[in-house]
Amino acid sequence: MHHFLKYILTFILVCFFVCFLRAQITSPVSFSFNKERTSTGEVLLQIKATLKPGIKLYAIQQHSQDAVSSSISFDSAAAKYLQGAVIEKINPKTEKDATLGGEENFNLDSAIWQQKATINAGDSVVLRGTINYMYKEGDAYKPGEEKFKFFIQPEHAIVSVAANDAGINNKSLLWIFLAAFGGGLLALLTPCVYSMIPVTVSFFTKRSKTKAEGIRNALYYAFSIVAIFTGLGFLITLIFGPAALNNLATNWIANLIFFALFVVFGLSFLGAFDIALPSSWMNKSDAKAGAGSFMGIFFMALTLVLVSFSCTGPIIGNLLVLAARGNKLGPLIGMFGFSLALALPFALFAFFPSKLNVLGKAGGWLNAVKVTLGFLELALALKFLSNADLAKGWRLLDRETFISLWVVIFALLGIYLLGKLKFHHDDELPKNDFGIPYLSVTRLLFAITSLAFVVYMFPGLWGAPLKAISAFVPPMGTQDFIANGVKNETPSSTADALPRPVKYYDKMKLYEPEVVTSFGMTTYFDYDEALSVARKLKKPLMLDFTGINCVNCRKMEGQVWSNPEVMKLLKGDFVIVSLYVDVQNIDLQENEQYYSKSLRRNIATLGDKNADMQVTKFGSNSQPYYFFLDANEKKLIPEGYGYNPDINKFIALLDTVISNYKNSNQEK
């Protein structure tokens, strides 16, 4: 088992490195690219070639046409923007080459080539091309090829967000700490964080044999959570930008790793094997007092931190945006407060592992708890597999398939709790005074709950909304069959007269949340299309920054949007555009692609575009987040509205937006 776990850990580490690092293949010639707009309105493109010692790179301009040379060519689509030919800025050295029988030009250590282009200040253009180069290494002549593309963004693409940040920047560090601390406490109630509690129970139950050891392990665990969450999150943000952590949470490879991890935990709880660190690790670490314990606990804390990223957005998202803009102290304090709140309950919970061990030895009920948790871990594992499936569009876990698997898992759990299903490490049911095995009332109640949940899920196979678990199941758009009469209609008499969405609809309708499908509500997926409709119908535009795998987004839609009064307002008085920030399988047109300074990467997909809009224009990076605009794209409320399942507050928000919109129209 130790060897098996070692392979699992090695696989996880390798996969995470693959997610974040690009393999760098050493080459004798490396290229760097730069661009800048000049005062004359032109764009200057520059390519620099750096050579390793002893390498001779042949120039693009030679004395004769038959001479060996390098070349730079742009795609045909770029021709209308280019001015003249490529210019070689460093004069190449000329030497006679006996092998080739003539004089050849080559660069000793570097080469710089420039190309001018005429691109309007408001245009966003992608210029692609290829470098076909020749170089000499020793006595060998070798060819090489390097493809490139320049993203030329409009001068006004980066919108100042100083006004958006002012509210947070002007707050005291104490306010930031308290707000983040409160957010951390709320994050404990999210599915991703809460689901890790069973893992903690099992881990500390096996590892802590005395009260003193339990307290020490609890402190190790809390310290590890704070150190990892604060340090890792802050460094990744500084290096990769404010959307890096969200990208990890929605990355299909990361979700597959989480799926495998939860399956391993689930099978362990069911008794397939015991999870323990490899003996070689323990032997080396036990030489130092407490080191072995700390290494195992550190790994558990790291697992919690990584898994929790997909559910801990509302507070930490704004802190990450501040960190990316250079305000380091504020987000550092905020992340510390957030992680401290996240760690404290786990530490307190872990203070009593020895007592749990004693209770476990007193009877077989503790093993029944572990088996129950094993079923729950397998059910939660399917959620991560569903995240990866939705991100890649595989359609392996459509809605009815997902629900079917949950029906089977929870039905087996109910049968197990009734004592009709046994595992090899299960004890017999306790016996009454007559020597007959009996079922405790507590166990019966849990069995009833599990089987009732199965009955509740059955209508979902034919398209019932299942609002209670809408945050977990795949969206209604993946449902292949919906029975007649299942769909609900809004109790409002207001007709939804919005025109059918066009742009991206064919692909994005798959991800429409259940509340949209069930109530026949229209949402758009392109900002410009939705803005045009809002202007035409003279309605405020509601920007719904959301995600395919955003659990809190589904909770807001299932618990708040589905309220009859809320739905009446949304359908009758708003135009809604759902801007998914994690859609990576829809590419933008070439003329729509650009480079984002805020995200520090090329914007080439619909998800990238929406994420960049949220960061650059609205100073936010958490989902769900709602902003409201009028026809002139002016905010109808000063700040956005994040995750808050209070229905009355959301209704009050919508009423305020409607009132402000009417007032702004009257002023005109």
C-alpha positions in Angstrom: 0.0 0.0 0.0 2.9 2.3 0.8 4.2 1.9 -2.8 0.8 2.5 -4.2 0.4 5.7 -2.3 3.8 6.8 -3.4 2.9 6.4 -7.0 -0.4 8.3 -6.4 1.5 11.2 -4.8 4.1 11.2 -7.5 1.4 11.3 -10.2 -0.4 14.2 -8.5 2.8 16.3 -8.2 3.8 15.6 -11.8 0.3 16.7 -13.0 0.4 19.9 -11.1 3.8 20.8 -12.5 2.4 20.1 -16.0 -0.5 22.5 -15.3 1.8 25.4 -14.4 5.1 24.9 -16.2 5.7 24.8 -19.9 8.5 22.5 -21.0 11.5 24.6 -22.2 13.4 22.8 -25.0 16.9 24.3 -25.2 17.8 25.5 -28.6 20.9 27.2 -29.9 18.7 30.1 -31.1 16.0 31.6 -29.0 13.6 34.4 -29.9 11.9 37.2 -28.0 9.2 39.5 -29.3 8.2 43.0 -28.5 5.8 45.7 -29.9 5.0 49.3 -29.2 2.9 52.1 -30.6 4.9 55.1 -31.8 4.0 58.7 -31.6 3.2 58.8 -35.3 0.4 56.2 -34.9 2.4 53.3 -36.2 3.2 50.0 -34.5 6.8 48.8 -34.4 7.2 45.1 -34.2 10.6 43.7 -33.0 12.0 40.2 -33.1 15.3 39.5 -31.2 17.3 36.4 -31.7 19.8 35.3 -29.0 22.5 32.8 -29.9 24.5 30.4 -27.8 28.3 30.7 -27.9 29.8 29.3 -31.1 26.5 29.6 -33.1 26.4 31.5 -36.4 22.9 32.7 -37.4 22.6 33.7 -41.1 21.1 37.1 -41.8 18.0 37.7 -43.8 19.9 39.9 -46.3 22.8 38.4 -48.2 25.2 39.6 -50.9 23.8 37.1 -53.5 20.5 35.4 -54.0 22.0 32.0 -53.9 23.5 32.5 -50.5 22.2 30.8 -47.4 19.9 33.1 -45.5 17.1 33.3 -42.9 13.7 34.7 -43.7 10.7 36.2 -41.8 7.3 36.0 -43.4 3.9 37.2 -42.2 0.6 35.5 -43.0 -1.5 36.9 -45.9 -4.0 38.4 -43.5 -1.3 40.7 -42.1 -0.2 42.1 -45.4 -2.6 45.0 -45.4 -1.1 46.3 -42.1 2.6 46.0 -43.0 4.8 48.9 -44.2 7.8 47.9 -46.3 10.0 44.9 -45.7 11.6 43.6 -42.5 14.7 45.7 -41.4 17.8 44.1 -40.0 18.9 46.5 -37.2 22.3 44.8 -36.4 24.7 44.7 -39.2 25.7 41.1 -39.7 29.4 40.1 -39.9 30.6 39.0 -43.3 33.0 36.1 -43.7 34.1 33.8 -46.5 32.8 30.3 -46.2 35.0 27.8 -48.1 32.3 25.1 -47.8 29.7 27.2 -49.5 32.2 28.9 -51.8 31.5 32.5 -51.1 30.9 35.3 -48.6 28.2 34.8 -46.0 26.6 37.1 -43.5 26.0 35.9 -40.0 25.4 37.4 -36.6 27.8 36.6 -33.8 25.7 36.9 -30.6 22.3 38.3 -31.5 20.1 39.7 -34.2 17.3 42.3 -34.1 14.7 42.6 -36.9 12.0 45.2 -37.1 8.8 45.6 -39.0 6.5 48.6 -39.1 2.7 48.3 -39.3 -0.1 50.7 -39.6 -3.0 49.9 -37.2 -5.7 52.3 -36.1 -5.6 53.2 -32.4 -9.0 51.6 -31.8 -8.3 48.4 -33.6 -7.4 45.0 -32.1 -5.3 42.9 -34.5 -3.4 39.6 -34.4 -0.4 39.5 -36.8 1.0 36.0 -37.3 4.1 34.8 -39.1 7.0 32.4 -39.3 10.8 32.7 -38.9 12.7 30.2 -41.1 16.3 30.5 -40.0 19.6 28.9 -40.8 22.5 28.6 -38.4 25.9 27.0 -38.3 26.9 24.8 -35.4 30.5 23.7 -35.8 30.8 22.4 -39.3 27.0 21.5 -39.6 24.4 23.7 -41.2 21.0 23.4 -39.6 17.6 24.8 -40.3 15.0 26.0 -37.7 11.5 27.3 -37.7 9.7 29.5 -35.1 6.1 30.6 -35.4 5.0 33.8 -33.8 2.0 36.1 -33.4 1.8 39.7 -32.2 -1.4 40.8 -30.3 -2.0 44.4 -31.0 -4.6 45.8 -28.6 -6.4 49.1 -29.0 -5.1 52.0 -27.0 -8.2 52.2 -24.9 -8.4 48.4 -24.2 -7.0 48.8 -20.7 -9.5 50.7 -18.7 -8.5 52.4 -15.5 -10.0 50.8 -12.4 -8.7 53.3 -9.9 -12.2 54.4 -9.1 -13.3 50.8 -8.5 -10.4 50.1 -6.2 -10.7 53.3 -4.2 -13.4 51.8 -1.9 -11.1 49.0 -0.8 -7.8 50.9 -0.9 -9.2 53.5 1.4 -10.3 51.0 4.0 -8.0 50.3 6.9 -6.0 47.1 7.1 -8.0 46.1 10.1 -11.2 46.4 8.0 -9.7 44.3 5.3 -8.6 41.7 7.8 -12.0 41.5 9.5 -13.8 41.3 6.1 -11.5 38.6 4.9 -11.8 36.7 8.2 -15.6 36.7 7.9 -15.3 35.5 4.3 -13.2 32.6 5.5 -15.8 31.6 8.0 -18.5 31.7 5.3 -16.2 29.7 3.0 -16.3 26.8 5.5 -20.0 26.3 4.6 -19.2 25.8 0.9 -19.3 22.3 -0.5 -15.6 22.1 -1.5 -14.3 23.0 2.0 -17.0 21.2 4.0 -16.3 18.0 2.1 -12.8 17.9 3.3 -13.9 17.6 7.0 -14.4 13.8 6.7 -10.8 13.5 5.4 -9.6 15.4 8.4 -11.5 13.2 10.8 -10.1 10.0 9.4 -6.5 11.4 9.2 -6.3 12.6 12.8 -8.2 9.6 14.1 -5.4 7.3 12.9 -2.5 9.7 13.6 -3.2 11.1 17.1 -3.0 8.6 20.0 -2.7 11.0 22.9 -4.3 14.4 23.8 -0.9 16.2 23.6 -0.2 14.7 20.2 -3.7 15.7 19.0 -3.2 19.3 20.1 0.2 19.4 18.4 -1.1 18.0 15.1 -4.0 20.4 15.2 -1.6 23.4 15.5 0.5 21.9 12.7 -2.6 21.6 10.5 -3.8 25.2 11.2 -0.3 26.6 10.6 0.1 24.7 7.3 -3.3 26.0 6.0 -2.4 29.6 6.8 1.1 29.3 5.4 0.1 27.5 2.2 -3.0 29.5 1.5 -1.4 32.9 2.1 2.0 32.2 0.6 1.0 30.1 -2.4 -2.0 32.3 -3.3 0.0 35.5 -3.0 3.0 34.3 -5.0 0.9 32.7 -7.8 -1.1 35.9 -8.2 2.0 38.1 -8.4 3.6 35.8 -11.0 0.6 34.7 -13.1 -2.0 37.4 -12.5 -5.3 37.7 -10.7 -7.1 34.9 -12.5 -4.5 32.2 -11.9 -6.2 30.6 -8.9 -9.6 30.6 -10.6 -7.9 29.0 -13.6 -6.6 26.3 -11.4 -10.0 25.6 -9.9 -11.6 25.4 -13.3 -8.7 23.6 -15.0 -9.8 20.2 -16.3 -6.6 18.5 -15.4 -6.8 19.9 -11.8 -10.4 18.7 -11.5 -9.4 15.2 -12.7 -6.7 15.1 -10.1 -9.3 16.1 -7.4 -11.5 13.4 -8.8 -8.8 10.8 -8.4 -7.9 12.1 -5.0 -11.5 11.8 -3.7 -11.9 8.3 -5.2 -8.8 7.2 -3.3 -10.2 8.7 -0.1 -13.6 7.1 -0.7 -12.2 3.7 -1.3 -10.0 4.0 1.8 -13.0 4.8 3.9 -14.9 1.8 2.5 -12.0 -0.4 3.7 -10.2 -1.1 0.4 -6.9 0.0 2.0 -5.4 2.3 4.6 -3.8 5.6 3.6 -0.4 6.1 5.2 2.7 7.9 4.2 5.4 5.7 2.6 7.5 4.0 5.3 10.7 5.4 3.8 9.4 8.9 4.3 8.4 8.1 7.9 11.7 6.5 8.7 13.7 9.5 7.5 11.4 12.1 9.1 10.9 10.3 12.5 14.6 10.9 13.3 13.6 14.5 14.0 10.9 15.0 16.7 7.5 15.6 15.1 8.8 15.8 11.5 7.0 12.8 10.3 3.7 14.0 11.6 4.2 17.4 10.2 4.9 16.1 6.7 1.7 14.1 6.6 -0.3 17.0 8.0 1.2 19.4 5.6 0.1 17.2 2.7 -3.5 17.2 4.1 -3.5 21.0 4.4 -2.2 21.4 0.9 -5.0 19.2 -0.4 -7.6 21.3 1.5 -6.1 24.5 0.1 -6.1 23.3 -3.5 -9.6 21.8 -3.4 -11.1 24.9 -1.8 -10.0 27.3 -4.6 -13.2 26.5 -6.6 -15.5 27.7 -3.8 -13.6 30.5 -2.0 -14.0 33.3 -4.5 -16.2 36.1 -3.2 -13.7 37.6 -0.7 -10.4 36.4 -2.0 -11.1 37.4 -5.6 -10.9 41.1 -4.8 -7.8 40.6 -2.7 -6.1 38.9 -5.7 -7.0 41.8 -8.0 -5.3 44.2 -5.5 -2.2 42.0 -5.3 -1.9 42.0 -9.1 -1.9 45.8 -9.2 1.0 46.1 -6.7 -0.8 46.8 -3.5 0.9 44.0 -1.7 0.2 44.7 2.0 -3.6 44.9 1.7 -4.1 41.6 0.0 -1.4 39.9 2.1 -3.3 41.0 5.3 -6.6 39.9 3.7 -5.3 36.5 2.7 -3.9 36.0 6.1 -7.3 36.7 7.7 -9.1 34.6 5.2 -6.8 31.6 5.7 -6.8 32.1 9.5 -10.6 31.8 9.6 -10.4 28.8 7.3 -7.8 27.1 9.6 -9.3 27.7 13.0 -12.3 25.4 12.8 -10.2 22.6 11.4 -7.7 23.1 14.2 -10.5 23.1 16.9 -12.1 20.0 15.3 -8.7 18.2 15.3 -8.2 18.8 19.0 -10.1 15.7 19.9 -8.8 12.8 17.8 -7.8 10.7 20.8 -11.3 10.7 22.1 -12.6 9.7 18.7 -10.2 6.8 18.8 -11.5 5.7 22.2 -15.1 5.9 21.0 -14.1 3.9 17.9 -12.7 1.1 20.0 -15.7 1.0 22.2 -17.9 -0.2 19.3 -18.3 -0.5 15.6 -20.3 2.7 15.1 -17.2 4.6 14.1 -16.5 2.3 11.2 -20.1 2.8 10.1 -19.4 6.5 10.1 -16.3 6.0 8.0 -18.1 3.8 5.5 -20.8 6.4 5.2 -18.2 9.1 4.6 -16.7 6.8 1.9 -20.0 6.8 0.0 -20.1 10.6 0.3 -16.6 11.0 -1.0 -17.4 8.9 -4.0 -20.5 11.1 -4.7 -18.4 14.3 -4.3 -15.7 12.8 -6.6 -18.3 12.8 -9.4 -18.7 16.6 -9.0 -15.0 17.1 -9.9 -15.3 14.7 -12.8 -18.3 16.6 -14.0 -16.3 19.9 -13.8 -13.7 18.5 -16.1 -16.4 17.0 -18.4 -18.1 20.4 -18.7 -14.9 22.2 -19.3 -13.9 19.9 -22.2 -17.3 19.2 -23.5 -16.9 15.4 -23.4 -20.5 14.8 -22.5 -19.5 11.8 -20.3 -21.5 12.9 -17.3 -24.7 14.4 -18.7 -27.3 15.5 -16.1 -29.3 12.2 -16.1 -26.1 10.1 -16.0 -24.8 12.1 -13.0 -28.1 11.8 -11.2 -28.3 8.0 -11.9 -24.9 7.5 -10.3 -25.9 9.5 -7.3 -29.2 7.5 -7.0 -27.2 4.3 -6.9 -24.6 5.6 -4.4 -27.1 6.9 -2.0 -29.4 3.9 -2.4 -26.5 1.6 -1.5 -25.7 3.9 1.5 -29.3 3.5 2.7 -29.1 -0.3 2.3 -25.8 -0.3 4.2 -27.2 1.8 7.1 -30.1 -0.7 7.3 -27.5 -3.4 7.9 -28.2 -5.3 4.6 -24.8 -4.6 3.1 -21.6 -5.6 4.8 -17.9 -4.9 4.3 -15.1 -7.1 5.6 -14.2 -4.8 8.6 -17.8 -4.3 9.7 -19.0 -5.5 13.1 -22.3 -7.2 13.7 -25.3 -5.1 14.7 -25.7 -4.8 18.5 -28.1 -7.4 20.1 -31.0 -6.7 22.4 -31.8 -8.5 25.6 -33.2 -11.4 23.6 -30.0 -11.9 21.6 -31.5 -10.6 18.4 -29.5 -8.0 16.3 -31.3 -4.7 16.1 -31.1 -1.4 14.3 -30.5 1.7 16.4 -32.9 4.6 16.0 -30.1 6.9 14.9 -28.9 4.6 12.2 -32.5 4.1 11.0 -33.0 7.9 10.7 -29.8 8.2 8.6 -31.0 5.4 6.4 -34.4 7.1 6.0 -32.7 10.3 5.0 -30.5 8.6 2.4 -33.3 6.7 0.8 -35.6 9.8 0.9 -32.8 11.6 -1.0 -32.9 8.9 -3.6 -36.6 9.3 -4.0 -36.2 13.1 -4.3 -33.6 12.7 -7.1 -35.7 10.3 -9.2 -37.8 13.0 -11.0 -34.5 14.6 -12.0 -34.0 11.8 -14.4 -36.9 13.2 -16.4 -35.9 16.9 -16.1 -37.2 18.0 -12.7 -35.2 21.1 -11.4 -33.9 19.5 -8.1 -33.3 23.0 -6.6 -31.8 21.6 -3.4 -28.8 20.1 -5.3 -28.7 22.4 -8.4 -25.2 23.6 -7.3 -23.9 20.0 -7.8 -25.6 18.4 -10.8 -24.7 19.4 -14.4 -26.8 22.1 -16.0 -30.1 21.3 -17.6 -28.6 21.9 -21.0 -27.0 18.5 -20.8 -30.3 16.7 -20.1 -31.1 14.6 -23.1 -34.7 13.9 -22.1 -37.2 16.2 -20.4 -40.7 14.8 -19.8 -43.7 16.9 -20.8 -45.0 19.1 -18.1 -41.9 19.0 -15.9 -40.7 22.5 -16.8 -42.0 25.1 -14.5 -43.3 28.5 -15.7 -42.8 31.7 -13.9 -45.8 32.8 -11.9 -45.4 36.2 -13.3 -47.8 37.3 -16.1 -45.0 39.3 -17.7 -44.1 37.9 -21.1 -40.5 37.4 -22.0 -40.3 39.3 -25.3 -36.6 39.3 -25.6 -35.2 38.2 -29.0 -33.5 34.9 -29.2 -29.7 35.1 -28.5 -27.5 34.4 -31.5 -23.8 34.8 -30.7 -22.3 31.8 -29.0 -25.8 30.4 -28.2 -25.4 27.1 -30.0 -22.4 26.1 -27.9 -23.3 28.0 -24.6 -26.9 26.8 -24.3 -25.4 23.5 -23.0 -24.3 25.4 -19.8 -27.6 27.2 -19.2 -28.5 26.8 -15.5 -31.6 24.9 -14.5 -33.4 28.1 -13.4 -33.1 29.6 -16.9 -34.4 26.5 -18.6 -37.1 25.8 -16.1 -38.6 29.3 -16.1 -38.1 30.0 -19.8 -35.9 32.9 -19.2 -33.7 34.4 -21.9 -30.0 35.1 -21.3 -27.3 36.2 -23.7 -23.7 35.2 -23.8 -22.1 38.1 -25.6 -21.8 41.5 -24.0 -22.3 43.6 -27.2 -25.3 41.6 -28.3 -27.0 42.0 -24.9 -26.2 45.7 -24.7 -27.8 46.2 -28.1 -30.9 44.5 -27.0 -31.0 46.5 -23.7 -30.8 49.7 -25.6 -33.5 48.7 -28.0 -35.9 47.6 -25.3 -34.9 50.4 -22.9 -34.1 48.0 -20.1 -31.1 48.0 -17.7 -28.4 45.5 -18.5 -27.4 42.9 -15.9 -23.9 41.5 -16.2 -23.7 38.0 -14.6 -20.1 37.1 -14.2 -20.3 33.4 -13.7 -18.5 30.1 -14.4 -19.3 26.6 -15.7 -17.9 25.1 -12.5 -18.9 27.9 -10.1 -20.8 26.2 -7.2 -21.8 29.5 -5.6 -23.2 30.7 -8.9 -25.5 27.6 -9.1 -26.6 28.2 -5.5 -27.5 31.8 -6.3 -29.5 30.8 -9.4 -31.2 27.9 -7.7 -32.0 29.6 -4.4 -32.4 33.3 -5.3 -33.2 33.6 -9.0 -35.9 30.9 -8.8 -37.8 32.9 -6.2 -41.1 34.0 -7.9 -40.7 37.7 -7.1 -37.0 37.7 -8.2 -37.9 35.9 -11.4 -40.7 38.3 -12.2 -38.2 41.2 -11.9 -35.5 39.5 -13.9 -37.7 38.5 -16.8 -39.8 41.6 -17.0 -37.3 44.4 -16.3 -33.8 43.3 -17.2 -31.7 42.1 -20.1 -29.2 39.5 -18.7 -25.8 38.5 -20.2 -24.1 35.5 -18.6 -20.4 36.1 -18.9 -18.6 32.7 -18.3 -15.0 33.3 -17.3 -13.9 29.6 -17.5 -15.0 28.8 -21.1 -11.9 27.7 -22.9 -13.3 25.7 -25.8 -14.7 28.7 -27.7 -12.0 30.7 -29.6 -12.4 34.3 -30.5 -12.1 35.6 -34.1 -8.6 36.8 -35.0 -9.7 40.4 -35.1 -11.1 40.0 -31.5 -8.0 38.7 -29.9 -5.6 41.0 -28.0 -3.1 41.0 -25.1 -4.3 41.8 -21.6 -1.9 43.6 -19.3 -4.2 42.9 -16.3 -4.2 39.1 -16.8 -0.7 39.1 -18.4 -1.6 36.8 -21.2 -3.1 36.7 -24.7 -6.9 36.8 -24.8 -7.9 34.2 -27.4 -11.0 32.5 -25.9 -14.4 33.7 -24.8 -13.6 32.8 -21.1 -10.4 34.9 -21.3 -12.3 37.8 -22.7 -15.0 37.7 -20.0 -12.4 37.3 -17.2 -10.4 40.3 -18.6 -13.5 42.4 -18.8 -14.4 41.7 -15.2 -10.9 42.6 -13.9 -10.1 45.6 -16.1 -13.5 47.3 -16.2 -15.0 46.3 -12.9 -12.0 45.6 -10.6 -13.4 42.2 -9.6 -12.3 38.6 -10.0 -14.8 36.5 -8.1 -17.9 34.7 -9.3 -20.8 35.1 -9.0 -20.7 38.9 -9.3 -23.4 41.1 -10.8 -23.1 44.6 -12.3 -25.9 46.8 -13.7 -25.4 49.2 -16.6 -27.6 51.7 -18.4 -27.7 52.3 -22.2 -24.5 54.4 -21.9 -22.7 51.6 -20.0 -22.8 53.7 -16.9 -23.1 51.8 -13.6 -26.6 52.0 -12.0 -25.2 51.2 -8.6 -21.7 52.2 -7.5 -20.5 48.7 -6.7 -21.3 45.2 -7.8 -23.2 42.5 -5.9 -21.4 39.3 -5.0 -22.6 36.0 -3.5 -25.3 36.6 -1.0 -28.2 34.1 -0.8 -30.5 36.6 1.0 -33.6 36.8 -1.3 -34.9 40.0 0.3 -31.5 41.8 -0.2 -31.4 40.7 -3.8 -35.0 42.0 -4.4 -34.1 45.3 -2.8 -31.0 45.5 -5.1 -33.1 44.9 -8.2 -35.7 47.5 -7.1 -32.9 50.1 -6.6 -31.4 49.4 -10.0 -34.8 49.8 -11.7 -35.4 53.0 -9.8 -32.0 54.4 -10.7 -32.5 53.5 -14.3 -35.8 55.3 -14.5 -34.3 58.3 -12.9 -31.4 58.4 -15.3 -33.8 58.3 -18.3 -35.9 61.1 -16.8 -32.8 63.3 -16.5 -32.2 62.9 -20.2 
